[in-house]
Amino acid sequence: MALFDTASKPFSAKQVDDGIFLCREIFYDSINQPNIWVVQGTSCDLVIDTGLGIWDLPKFLRENHLIGQKPVDAVATHIHFDHCGGLYQFESTAIHEAAANAIKHGIQTETLAYVLNSQIKHRPYKGWKASKYIVKAVQPTRILQEGDVFDLGNRKLKVIHLPGHSPGSIGLIDEDAKLLFCGDAVCDSGMGNPCDFIDWLPHSNVDKYMATCKRLKQLASSREVVKVFPGHKEIFDGKKLYEQVSDYIAQAPTVSRKLLRCCARPLLSAFVYLKHGHLAASCGLPLLIFGFICVAVFWLKLN
C-alpha cells in the first residue's frame, strides 16, 4: 500500500485499504503507540481515534491531503488518553455516552493520562513536560449509542458498544465491506492474552468483556467481520479474531487471570490516585491493600 514521505514529521501515514489510512505518532516511542485511522468517504471523512493530542494531527492530515476538502468527524473508540487525547483539535467530535462525562470534564482518572519524558522524542514546544500532560476537556458534538451510523457517502460505519476494556468502548463496523474498527476491545500484540485483552484497568469489567468477546466471536464465525483494524499493532483477519476472543473466553475465568486482575487493578488504581489526586480515585489505596490480600489468598490456594 502507498506510503507517505513523513520524515521529520510527528506522524507516519500509509494507505492500508481502499480509502483507509493508518497514522501513528512517531515521536511517541512506546509499546503503547496507538493506531489512528482515517476513513475517506465521498461526502465526508472520519478520523477514528486521535492519539495523545501532543502534536497537531489535523494539520498533518491536511498537509498530506488525507482530509481537507470535505467535512470531517473525529471519533474516539474509548476514553483512554492514547485514543481521545487529540479530540480537542477537531471541531466535530464523537464518543460513546458512557465516556461523555469524562471527556466533557477532563477526568484524568478515567483517561488514565500518563506519559514519560523518555517516551517523547520531540517535544511540541520548549519547556513541555510529560509530568504536566493531561487529556484536554472536550464538549463532544455527538454522543454515541449502539446502532448509530456515520454515513460517509460511499460507506457507512455503524457503532457497536463493546464494553469491558472500558465502560464506553465501541467498535465501528462497515457491514457491507465486513470491516471492524475495534479500538482496544482486542488486538494481536504478539505478547500474549493479557496484553491482547486488557481487563485489569481500574474501570474494566470482566463480565461485560466476556459478553463483548462472545459478540465478536459470533461476528467472526458468521463472517460478518473478515478484517479487523485494532487500536494498536497490526491489522488481522476474521479467523484471527475468532481465535483471539475464543482464547480470552477460555482464559478469563482461570485462577491465573483472576490473580493478574487482583494484582494489577488495585495497583493501577493507587497509581492513578497518586498521579492525579482526584476524589474519583480515592478508593485506590484501599484497593491496593485489598489486592495484596487477594494475592495472598490465591497463593495459599495454589500451594
Phi and psi restraints in degrees (value plus and minus 20) as a CYANA .aco file:
   2 ALA   PHI     -87.0   -47.0
   2 ALA   PSI     117.5   157.5
   3 LEU   PHI    -128.9   -88.9
   3 LEU   PSI     133.3   173.3
   4 PHE   PHI    -130.0   -90.0
   4 PHE   PSI     126.8   166.8
   5 ASP   PHI     -99.3   -59.3
   5 ASP   PSI      77.9   117.9
   6 THR   PHI    -140.0  -100.0
   6 THR   PSI       4.6    44.6
   7 ALA   PHI     -76.0   -36.0
   7 ALA   PSI     113.7   153.7
   8 SER   PHI      50.8    90.8
   8 SER   PSI     -15.5    24.5
   9 LYS   PHI    -116.2   -76.2
   9 LYS   PSI     137.5   177.5
  10 PRO   PHI     -93.0   -53.0
  10 PRO   PSI     -33.5     6.5
  11 PHE   PHI    -146.0  -106.0
  11 PHE   PSI     133.9   173.9
  12 SER   PHI    -126.1   -86.1
  12 SER   PSI     141.6   181.6
  13 ALA   PHI    -172.1  -132.1
  13 ALA   PSI     120.0   160.0
  14 LYS   PHI    -172.5  -132.5
  14 LYS   PSI     128.3   168.3
  15 GLN   PHI    -102.2   -62.2
  15 GLN   PSI     110.6   150.6
  16 VAL   PHI    -137.5   -97.5
  16 VAL   PSI     -32.5     7.5
  17 ASP   PHI    -183.2  -143.2
  17 ASP   PSI     157.0   197.0
  18 ASP   PHI     -82.8   -42.8
  18 ASP   PSI      90.0   130.0
  19 GLY   PHI      54.1    94.1
  19 GLY   PSI      -6.6    33.4
  20 ILE   PHI    -144.1  -104.1
  20 ILE   PSI     110.1   150.1
  21 PHE   PHI    -147.0  -107.0
  21 PHE   PSI     121.5   161.5
  22 LEU   PHI    -127.0   -87.0
  22 LEU   PSI     104.3   144.3
  23 CYS   PHI    -138.0   -98.0
  23 CYS   PSI     128.7   168.7
  24 ARG   PHI    -160.0  -120.0
  24 ARG   PSI     132.2   172.2
  25 GLU   PHI    -105.4   -65.4
  25 GLU   PSI      77.2   117.2
  26 ILE   PHI     -95.1   -55.1
  26 ILE   PSI     -35.2     4.8
  27 PHE   PHI    -104.7   -64.7
  27 PHE   PSI     -23.7    16.3
  28 TYR   PHI    -121.7   -81.7
  28 TYR   PSI      79.3   119.3
  29 ASP   PHI    -111.8   -71.8
  29 ASP   PSI      69.5   109.5
  30 SER   PHI    -174.7  -134.7
  30 SER   PSI     128.4   168.4
  31 ILE   PHI     -86.9   -46.9
  31 ILE   PSI     -32.9     7.1
  32 ASN   PHI    -109.4   -69.4
  32 ASN   PSI     -11.2    28.8
  33 GLN   PHI     -75.6   -35.6
  33 GLN   PSI     102.2   142.2
  34 PRO   PHI    -108.2   -68.2
  34 PRO   PSI     141.2   181.2
  35 ASN   PHI    -111.1   -71.1
  35 ASN   PSI     117.3   157.3
  36 ILE   PHI    -137.1   -97.1
  36 ILE   PSI      99.8   139.8
  37 TRP   PHI    -125.0   -85.0
  37 TRP   PSI     115.1   155.1
  38 VAL   PHI    -136.0   -96.0
  38 VAL   PSI     100.2   140.2
  39 VAL   PHI    -132.3   -92.3
  39 VAL   PSI      95.6   135.6
  40 GLN   PHI    -111.9   -71.9
  40 GLN   PSI     114.5   154.5
  41 GLY   PHI    -139.7   -99.7
  41 GLY   PSI     155.4   195.4
  42 THR   PHI     -98.6   -58.6
  42 THR   PSI     -44.7    -4.7
  43 SER   PHI    -132.0   -92.0
  43 SER   PSI     -46.5    -6.5
  44 CYS   PHI    -180.0  -140.0
  44 CYS   PSI     146.7   186.7
  45 ASP   PHI    -137.0   -97.0
  45 ASP   PSI     138.1   178.1
  46 LEU   PHI    -151.3  -111.3
  46 LEU   PSI     108.7   148.7
  47 VAL   PHI    -122.4   -82.4
  47 VAL   PSI      99.5   139.5
  48 ILE   PHI    -124.4   -84.4
  48 ILE   PSI      89.8   129.8
  49 ASP   PHI      52.0    92.0
  49 ASP   PSI     126.5   166.5
  50 THR   PHI    -148.7  -108.7
  50 THR   PSI      -9.5    30.5
  51 GLY   PHI      51.0    91.0
  51 GLY   PSI    -179.0  -139.0
  52 LEU   PHI     -98.5   -58.5
  52 LEU   PSI     -44.4    -4.4
  53 GLY   PHI      63.6   103.6
  53 GLY   PSI      -4.8    35.2
  54 ILE   PHI    -100.9   -60.9
  54 ILE   PSI     -57.4   -17.4
  55 TRP   PHI    -131.7   -91.7
  55 TRP   PSI     143.6   183.6
  56 ASP   PHI    -101.4   -61.4
  56 ASP   PSI      74.5   114.5
  57 LEU   PHI     -89.5   -49.5
  57 LEU   PSI     -67.9   -27.9
  58 PRO   PHI     -77.8   -37.8
  58 PRO   PSI     -59.1   -19.1
  59 LYS   PHI     -81.0   -41.0
  59 LYS   PSI     -65.6   -25.6
  60 PHE   PHI     -81.5   -41.5
  60 PHE   PSI     -64.5   -24.5
  61 LEU   PHI     -85.0   -45.0
  61 LEU   PSI     -58.6   -18.6
  62 ARG   PHI     -88.1   -48.1
  62 ARG   PSI     -64.0   -24.0
  63 GLU   PHI     -81.6   -41.6
  63 GLU   PSI     -49.0    -9.0
  64 ASN   PHI    -120.7   -80.7
  64 ASN   PSI      -7.1    32.9
  65 HIS   PHI      39.3    79.3
  65 HIS   PSI      11.2    51.2
  66 LEU   PHI    -107.3   -67.3
  66 LEU   PSI     -46.2    -6.2
  67 ILE   PHI    -159.4  -119.4
  67 ILE   PSI     150.3   190.3
  68 GLY   PHI     121.4   161.4
  68 GLY   PSI     -61.1   -21.1
  69 GLN   PHI    -111.2   -71.2
  69 GLN   PSI     -38.2     1.8
  70 LYS   PHI    -144.0  -104.0
  70 LYS   PSI     145.1   185.1
  71 PRO   PHI     -78.8   -38.8
  71 PRO   PSI     128.9   168.9
  72 VAL   PHI    -154.1  -114.1
  72 VAL   PSI     115.3   155.3
  73 ASP   PHI    -129.5   -89.5
  73 ASP   PSI     127.5   167.5
  74 ALA   PHI    -140.2  -100.2
  74 ALA   PSI     106.9   146.9
  75 VAL   PHI    -144.4  -104.4
  75 VAL   PSI     119.1   159.1
  76 ALA   PHI    -121.1   -81.1
  76 ALA   PSI     110.9   150.9
  77 THR   PHI     -91.9   -51.9
  77 THR   PSI     -40.3    -0.3
  78 HIS   PHI    -188.2  -148.2
  78 HIS   PSI    -199.4  -159.4
  79 ILE   PHI    -105.8   -65.8
  79 ILE   PSI     -28.3    11.7
  80 HIS   PHI     -87.5   -47.5
  80 HIS   PSI     126.7   166.7
  81 PHE   PHI     -74.5   -34.5
  81 PHE   PSI     -54.8   -14.8
  82 ASP   PHI     -97.7   -57.7
  82 ASP   PSI     -23.1    16.9
  83 HIS   PHI    -138.0   -98.0
  83 HIS   PSI     -50.8   -10.8
  84 CYS   PHI    -131.4   -91.4
  84 CYS   PSI     -21.0    19.0
  85 GLY   PHI     -79.3   -39.3
  85 GLY   PSI     -49.9    -9.9
  86 GLY   PHI    -117.5   -77.5
  86 GLY   PSI     -12.7    27.3
  87 LEU   PHI     -77.1   -37.1
  87 LEU   PSI     -56.7   -16.7
  88 TYR   PHI     -81.9   -41.9
  88 TYR   PSI     -36.2     3.8
  89 GLN   PHI    -102.1   -62.1
  89 GLN   PSI     -27.7    12.3
  90 PHE   PHI    -132.7   -92.7
  90 PHE   PSI     130.1   170.1
  91 GLU   PHI     -99.6   -59.6
  91 GLU   PSI     -58.1   -18.1
  92 SER   PHI    -130.8   -90.8
  92 SER   PSI      94.0   134.0
  93 THR   PHI    -151.6  -111.6
  93 THR   PSI     135.3   175.3
  94 ALA   PHI    -165.9  -125.9
  94 ALA   PSI     128.4   168.4
  95 ILE   PHI    -179.0  -139.0
  95 ILE   PSI     137.4   177.4
  96 HIS   PHI     -86.4   -46.4
  96 HIS   PSI     131.7   171.7
  97 GLU   PHI     -79.9   -39.9
  97 GLU   PSI     -49.5    -9.5
  98 ALA   PHI     -92.3   -52.3
  98 ALA   PSI     -34.7     5.3
  99 ALA   PHI    -130.6   -90.6
  99 ALA   PSI     -22.2    17.8
 100 ALA   PHI     -83.1   -43.1
 100 ALA   PSI     -63.2   -23.2
 101 ASN   PHI     -84.2   -44.2
 101 ASN   PSI     -59.6   -19.6
 102 ALA   PHI     -84.5   -44.5
 102 ALA   PSI     -60.7   -20.7
 103 ILE   PHI     -97.1   -57.1
 103 ILE   PSI     -52.9   -12.9
 104 LYS   PHI     -81.9   -41.9
 104 LYS   PSI     -57.6   -17.6
 105 HIS   PHI    -127.6   -87.6
 105 HIS   PSI     -16.4    23.6
 106 GLY   PHI      38.3    78.3
 106 GLY   PSI      29.8    69.8
 107 ILE   PHI    -100.5   -60.5
 107 ILE   PSI      82.3   122.3
 108 GLN   PHI     -89.6   -49.6
 108 GLN   PSI     -42.6    -2.6
 109 THR   PHI     -93.1   -53.1
 109 THR   PSI     -30.8     9.2
 110 GLU   PHI    -124.0   -84.0
 110 GLU   PSI     -52.4   -12.4
 111 THR   PHI     -93.3   -53.3
 111 THR   PSI     -41.5    -1.5
 112 LEU   PHI      37.5    77.5
 112 LEU   PSI      17.4    57.4
 113 ALA   PHI     -81.7   -41.7
 113 ALA   PSI     102.9   142.9
 114 TYR   PHI    -186.2  -146.2
 114 TYR   PSI     100.2   140.2
 115 VAL   PHI    -157.7  -117.7
 115 VAL   PSI     140.1   180.1
 116 LEU   PHI    -129.8   -89.8
 116 LEU   PSI     129.4   169.4
 117 ASN   PHI     -76.4   -36.4
 117 ASN   PSI     -57.0   -17.0
 118 SER   PHI     -86.6   -46.6
 118 SER   PSI     -40.6    -0.6
 119 GLN   PHI    -103.9   -63.9
 119 GLN   PSI     -37.6     2.4
 120 ILE   PHI    -119.1   -79.1
 120 ILE   PSI      83.8   123.8
 121 LYS   PHI     -99.9   -59.9
 121 LYS   PSI     -39.9     0.1
 122 HIS   PHI    -165.7  -125.7
 122 HIS   PSI      90.7   130.7
 123 ARG   PHI     -95.3   -55.3
 123 ARG   PSI     125.4   165.4
 124 PRO   PHI     -87.1   -47.1
 124 PRO   PSI     -45.8    -5.8
 125 TYR   PHI    -179.9  -139.9
 125 TYR   PSI     140.3   180.3
 126 LYS   PHI     -82.1   -42.1
 126 LYS   PSI     111.6   151.6
 127 GLY   PHI      72.7   112.7
 127 GLY   PSI     -25.4    14.6
 128 TRP   PHI     -82.8   -42.8
 128 TRP   PSI     116.3   156.3
 129 LYS   PHI    -148.2  -108.2
 129 LYS   PSI     114.3   154.3
 130 ALA   PHI     -81.9   -41.9
 130 ALA   PSI     -52.1   -12.1
 131 SER   PHI     -84.1   -44.1
 131 SER   PSI     -40.4    -0.4
 132 LYS   PHI    -116.4   -76.4
 132 LYS   PSI     -19.6    20.4
 133 TYR   PHI     -88.1   -48.1
 133 TYR   PSI     112.0   152.0
 134 ILE   PHI    -160.8  -120.8
 134 ILE   PSI     144.2   184.2
 135 VAL   PHI    -105.2   -65.2
 135 VAL   PSI     103.4   143.4
 136 LYS   PHI     -93.1   -53.1
 136 LYS   PSI     121.5   161.5
 137 ALA   PHI     -85.6   -45.6
 137 ALA   PSI     124.8   164.8
 138 VAL   PHI    -158.1  -118.1
 138 VAL   PSI     120.0   160.0
 139 GLN   PHI    -114.9   -74.9
 139 GLN   PSI      78.0   118.0
 140 PRO   PHI     -81.0   -41.0
 140 PRO   PSI     120.4   160.4
 141 THR   PHI    -103.2   -63.2
 141 THR   PSI     -33.1     6.9
 142 ARG   PHI    -163.8  -123.8
 142 ARG   PSI     105.7   145.7
 143 ILE   PHI    -120.7   -80.7
 143 ILE   PSI     102.2   142.2
 144 LEU   PHI    -114.1   -74.1
 144 LEU   PSI     129.7   169.7
 145 GLN   PHI    -154.8  -114.8
 145 GLN   PSI     146.1   186.1
 146 GLU   PHI     -71.5   -31.5
 146 GLU   PSI     110.9   150.9
 147 GLY   PHI      72.4   112.4
 147 GLY   PSI     -30.6     9.4
 148 ASP   PHI     -82.8   -42.8
 148 ASP   PSI     134.7   174.7
 149 VAL   PHI    -149.4  -109.4
 149 VAL   PSI     117.2   157.2
 150 PHE   PHI    -118.8   -78.8
 150 PHE   PSI      91.9   131.9
 151 ASP   PHI    -116.8   -76.8
 151 ASP   PSI      88.2   128.2
 152 LEU   PHI    -115.6   -75.6
 152 LEU   PSI     -15.0    25.0
 153 GLY   PHI      82.9   122.9
 153 GLY   PSI     -94.9   -54.9
 154 ASN   PHI    -110.1   -70.1
 154 ASN   PSI     -27.4    12.6
 155 ARG   PHI    -170.2  -130.2
 155 ARG   PSI     132.2   172.2
 156 LYS   PHI    -142.4  -102.4
 156 LYS   PSI     116.6   156.6
 157 LEU   PHI    -136.2   -96.2
 157 LEU   PSI      99.0   139.0
 158 LYS   PHI    -117.3   -77.3
 158 LYS   PSI     117.8   157.8
 159 VAL   PHI     -97.5   -57.5
 159 VAL   PSI     108.6   148.6
 160 ILE   PHI    -143.5  -103.5
 160 ILE   PSI     111.6   151.6
 161 HIS   PHI     -99.4   -59.4
 161 HIS   PSI     104.7   144.7
 162 LEU   PHI    -146.5  -106.5
 162 LEU   PSI      43.8    83.8
 163 PRO   PHI     -90.0   -50.0
 163 PRO   PSI     141.6   181.6
 164 GLY   PHI     118.9   158.9
 164 GLY   PSI     -83.3   -43.3
 165 HIS   PHI     -80.2   -40.2
 165 HIS   PSI     -64.7   -24.7
 166 SER   PHI    -166.4  -126.4
 166 SER   PSI     140.9   180.9
 167 PRO   PHI     -82.2   -42.2
 167 PRO   PSI     -53.5   -13.5
 168 GLY   PHI    -124.7   -84.7
 168 GLY   PSI       2.4    42.4
 169 SER   PHI     -87.0   -47.0
 169 SER   PSI     117.8   157.8
 170 ILE   PHI    -151.9  -111.9
 170 ILE   PSI     143.5   183.5
 171 GLY   PHI    -142.0  -102.0
 171 GLY   PSI     142.4   182.4
 172 LEU   PHI    -145.7  -105.7
 172 LEU   PSI     100.1   140.1
 173 ILE   PHI    -135.0   -95.0
 173 ILE   PSI     110.3   150.3
 174 ASP   PHI    -114.9   -74.9
 174 ASP   PSI      80.4   120.4
 175 GLU   PHI     -89.6   -49.6
 175 GLU   PSI     -48.6    -8.6
 176 ASP   PHI     -92.9   -52.9
 176 ASP   PSI     -66.0   -26.0
 177 ALA   PHI    -107.2   -67.2
 177 ALA   PSI     -30.6     9.4
 178 LYS   PHI      44.3    84.3
 178 LYS   PSI      23.1    63.1
 179 LEU   PHI    -130.4   -90.4
 179 LEU   PSI     124.3   164.3
 180 LEU   PHI    -150.3  -110.3
 180 LEU   PSI     105.3   145.3
 181 PHE   PHI    -118.2   -78.2
 181 PHE   PSI      91.7   131.7
 182 CYS   PHI    -128.6   -88.6
 182 CYS   PSI     -18.2    21.8
 183 GLY   PHI      39.4    79.4
 183 GLY   PSI    -154.9  -114.9
 184 ASP   PHI    -120.3   -80.3
 184 ASP   PSI      -3.9    36.1
 185 ALA   PHI     -80.6   -40.6
 185 ALA   PSI     -55.5   -15.5
 186 VAL   PHI    -179.5  -139.5
 186 VAL   PSI     126.1   166.1
 187 CYS   PHI    -166.6  -126.6
 187 CYS   PSI     152.4   192.4
 188 ASP   PHI    -136.5   -96.5
 188 ASP   PSI      60.7   100.7
 189 SER   PHI     -95.8   -55.8
 189 SER   PSI     -42.8    -2.8
 190 GLY   PHI      58.6    98.6
 190 GLY   PSI     -16.0    24.0
 191 MET   PHI    -131.4   -91.4
 191 MET   PSI     -14.4    25.6
 192 GLY   PHI      80.5   120.5
 192 GLY   PSI     148.3   188.3
 193 ASN   PHI     -75.6   -35.6
 193 ASN   PSI     -62.1   -22.1
 194 PRO   PHI     -80.4   -40.4
 194 PRO   PSI     -45.2    -5.2
 195 CYS   PHI    -113.4   -73.4
 195 CYS   PSI     -39.3     0.7
 196 ASP   PHI    -101.9   -61.9
 196 ASP   PSI     -47.5    -7.5
 197 PHE   PHI    -152.5  -112.5
 197 PHE   PSI      73.4   113.4
 198 ILE   PHI    -107.6   -67.6
 198 ILE   PSI      75.7   115.7
 199 ASP   PHI    -129.8   -89.8
 199 ASP   PSI      -4.3    35.7
 200 TRP   PHI    -134.5   -94.5
 200 TRP   PSI       1.4    41.4
 201 LEU   PHI    -107.6   -67.6
 201 LEU   PSI     144.4   184.4
 202 PRO   PHI     -74.8   -34.8
 202 PRO   PSI     -53.7   -13.7
 203 HIS   PHI    -130.0   -90.0
 203 HIS   PSI      -6.0    34.0
 204 SER   PHI     -93.8   -53.8
 204 SER   PSI     136.8   176.8
 205 ASN   PHI    -159.7  -119.7
 205 ASN   PSI      95.4   135.4
 206 VAL   PHI     -88.2   -48.2
 206 VAL   PSI     -62.7   -22.7
 207 ASP   PHI     -80.3   -40.3
 207 ASP   PSI     -62.9   -22.9
 208 LYS   PHI     -89.6   -49.6
 208 LYS   PSI     -54.8   -14.8
 209 TYR   PHI     -84.6   -44.6
 209 TYR   PSI     -59.9   -19.9
 210 MET   PHI     -81.3   -41.3
 210 MET   PSI     -63.3   -23.3
 211 ALA   PHI     -84.4   -44.4
 211 ALA   PSI     -60.0   -20.0
 212 THR   PHI     -81.3   -41.3
 212 THR   PSI     -64.5   -24.5
 213 CYS   PHI     -87.2   -47.2
 213 CYS   PSI     -54.9   -14.9
 214 LYS   PHI     -85.9   -45.9
 214 LYS   PSI     -57.0   -17.0
 215 ARG   PHI     -85.8   -45.8
 215 ARG   PSI     -65.3   -25.3
 216 LEU   PHI     -84.4   -44.4
 216 LEU   PSI     -55.9   -15.9
 217 LYS   PHI     -82.0   -42.0
 217 LYS   PSI     -61.4   -21.4
 218 GLN   PHI     -85.2   -45.2
 218 GLN   PSI     -62.0   -22.0
 219 LEU   PHI     -82.1   -42.1
 219 LEU   PSI     -57.7   -17.7
 220 ALA   PHI     -93.8   -53.8
 220 ALA   PSI     -63.4   -23.4
 221 SER   PHI     -87.5   -47.5
 221 SER   PSI     -51.1   -11.1
 222 SER   PHI    -107.7   -67.7
 222 SER   PSI     -18.1    21.9
 223 ARG   PHI      39.3    79.3
 223 ARG   PSI       9.3    49.3
 224 GLU   PHI     -96.7   -56.7
 224 GLU   PSI     -37.1     2.9
 225 VAL   PHI    -149.1  -109.1
 225 VAL   PSI     103.2   143.2
 226 VAL   PHI    -137.7   -97.7
 226 VAL   PSI     -32.4     7.6
 227 LYS   PHI    -165.3  -125.3
 227 LYS   PSI     116.2   156.2
 228 VAL   PHI    -140.6  -100.6
 228 VAL   PSI     111.2   151.2
 229 PHE   PHI    -130.7   -90.7
 229 PHE   PSI      77.6   117.6
 230 PRO   PHI    -103.7   -63.7
 230 PRO   PSI     154.0   194.0
 231 GLY   PHI     -97.8   -57.8
 231 GLY   PSI     -36.0     4.0
 232 HIS   PHI    -164.9  -124.9
 232 HIS   PSI     138.0   178.0
 233 LYS   PHI      44.7    84.7
 233 LYS   PSI    -171.8  -131.8
 234 GLU   PHI    -121.3   -81.3
 234 GLU   PSI     141.8   181.8
 235 ILE   PHI     -84.3   -44.3
 235 ILE   PSI     125.3   165.3
 236 PHE   PHI    -161.6  -121.6
 236 PHE   PSI     150.6   190.6
 237 ASP   PHI    -117.3   -77.3
 237 ASP   PSI     157.5   197.5
 238 GLY   PHI     -84.9   -44.9
 238 GLY   PSI     -52.0   -12.0
 239 LYS   PHI     -83.7   -43.7
 239 LYS   PSI     -63.8   -23.8
 240 LYS   PHI     -84.8   -44.8
 240 LYS   PSI     -59.0   -19.0
 241 LEU   PHI     -77.8   -37.8
 241 LEU   PSI     -66.6   -26.6
 242 TYR   PHI     -79.3   -39.3
 242 TYR   PSI     -64.9   -24.9
 243 GLU   PHI     -84.4   -44.4
 243 GLU   PSI     -62.8   -22.8
 244 GLN   PHI     -84.5   -44.5
 244 GLN   PSI     -69.9   -29.9
 245 VAL   PHI     -89.7   -49.7
 245 VAL   PSI     -53.5   -13.5
 246 SER   PHI     -83.0   -43.0
 246 SER   PSI     -60.5   -20.5
 247 ASP   PHI     -83.6   -43.6
 247 ASP   PSI     -62.1   -22.1
 248 TYR   PHI     -85.1   -45.1
 248 TYR   PSI     -64.1   -24.1
 249 ILE   PHI     -77.4   -37.4
 249 ILE   PSI     -57.4   -17.4
 250 ALA   PHI     -94.4   -54.4
 250 ALA   PSI     -56.3   -16.3
 251 GLN   PHI    -108.6   -68.6
 251 GLN   PSI     -47.9    -7.9
 252 ALA   PHI     -74.8   -34.8
 252 ALA   PSI     -59.3   -19.3
 253 PRO   PHI    -102.1   -62.1
 253 PRO   PSI     -22.6    17.4
 254 THR   PHI     -91.9   -51.9
 254 THR   PSI     139.0   179.0
 255 VAL   PHI     -81.5   -41.5
 255 VAL   PSI     -62.1   -22.1
 256 SER   PHI     -83.4   -43.4
 256 SER   PSI     -58.5   -18.5
 257 ARG   PHI     -90.5   -50.5
 257 ARG   PSI     -58.9   -18.9
 258 LYS   PHI     -83.6   -43.6
 258 LYS   PSI     -58.6   -18.6
 259 LEU   PHI     -83.4   -43.4
 259 LEU   PSI     -62.6   -22.6
 260 LEU   PHI     -78.2   -38.2
 260 LEU   PSI     -67.0   -27.0
 261 ARG   PHI     -84.5   -44.5
 261 ARG   PSI     -60.5   -20.5
 262 CYS   PHI     -86.1   -46.1
 262 CYS   PSI     -49.9    -9.9
 263 CYS   PHI    -101.0   -61.0
 263 CYS   PSI     -71.9   -31.9
 264 ALA   PHI     -92.0   -52.0
 264 ALA   PSI     -62.8   -22.8
 265 ARG   PHI     -83.4   -43.4
 265 ARG   PSI     -69.7   -29.7
 266 PRO   PHI     -86.2   -46.2
 266 PRO   PSI     -54.2   -14.2
 267 LEU   PHI     -84.8   -44.8
 267 LEU   PSI     -63.5   -23.5
 268 LEU   PHI     -88.5   -48.5
 268 LEU   PSI     -57.1   -17.1
 269 SER   PHI     -82.0   -42.0
 269 SER   PSI     -62.2   -22.2
 270 ALA   PHI     -85.3   -45.3
 270 ALA   PSI     -60.2   -20.2
 271 PHE   PHI     -82.7   -42.7
 271 PHE   PSI     -64.6   -24.6
 272 VAL   PHI     -80.0   -40.0
 272 VAL   PSI     -61.2   -21.2
 273 TYR   PHI     -81.1   -41.1
 273 TYR   PSI     -66.3   -26.3
 274 LEU   PHI     -88.4   -48.4
 274 LEU   PSI     -54.6   -14.6
 275 LYS   PHI     -92.5   -52.5
 275 LYS   PSI     -67.6   -27.6
 276 HIS   PHI    -128.3   -88.3
 276 HIS   PSI     -35.6     4.4
 277 GLY   PHI      37.4    77.4
 277 GLY   PSI      16.6    56.6
 278 HIS   PHI    -119.2   -79.2
 278 HIS   PSI     120.3   160.3
 279 LEU   PHI     -80.3   -40.3
 279 LEU   PSI     -45.1    -5.1
 280 ALA   PHI     -83.7   -43.7
 280 ALA   PSI     -40.4    -0.4
 281 ALA   PHI    -128.4   -88.4
 281 ALA   PSI      -0.4    39.6
 282 SER   PHI     -86.5   -46.5
 282 SER   PSI     -33.0     7.0
 283 CYS   PHI     -99.4   -59.4
 283 CYS   PSI     -22.3    17.7
 284 GLY   PHI     -78.7   -38.7
 284 GLY   PSI     -69.7   -29.7
 285 LEU   PHI     -88.9   -48.9
 285 LEU   PSI     -63.2   -23.2
 286 PRO   PHI     -79.5   -39.5
 286 PRO   PSI     -58.4   -18.4
 287 LEU   PHI     -85.4   -45.4
 287 LEU   PSI     -53.6   -13.6
 288 LEU   PHI     -81.3   -41.3
 288 LEU   PSI     -66.2   -26.2
 289 ILE   PHI     -83.4   -43.4
 289 ILE   PSI     -64.1   -24.1
 290 PHE   PHI     -81.6   -41.6
 290 PHE   PSI     -58.5   -18.5
 291 GLY   PHI     -80.9   -40.9
 291 GLY   PSI     -64.4   -24.4
 292 PHE   PHI     -85.8   -45.8
 292 PHE   PSI     -54.1   -14.1
 293 ILE   PHI     -83.6   -43.6
 293 ILE   PSI     -63.9   -23.9
 294 CYS   PHI     -82.7   -42.7
 294 CYS   PSI     -60.9   -20.9
 295 VAL   PHI     -80.3   -40.3
 295 VAL   PSI     -63.5   -23.5
 296 ALA   PHI     -83.1   -43.1
 296 ALA   PSI     -62.4   -22.4
 297 VAL   PHI     -82.8   -42.8
 297 VAL   PSI     -67.2   -27.2
 298 PHE   PHI     -84.1   -44.1
 298 PHE   PSI     -56.9   -16.9
 299 TRP   PHI     -83.4   -43.4
 299 TRP   PSI     -61.4   -21.4
 300 LEU   PHI     -84.4   -44.4
 300 LEU   PSI     -58.8   -18.8
 301 LYS   PHI     -86.8   -46.8
 301 LYS   PSI     -58.5   -18.5
 302 LEU   PHI     -93.9   -53.9
 302 LEU   PSI     -37.5     2.5
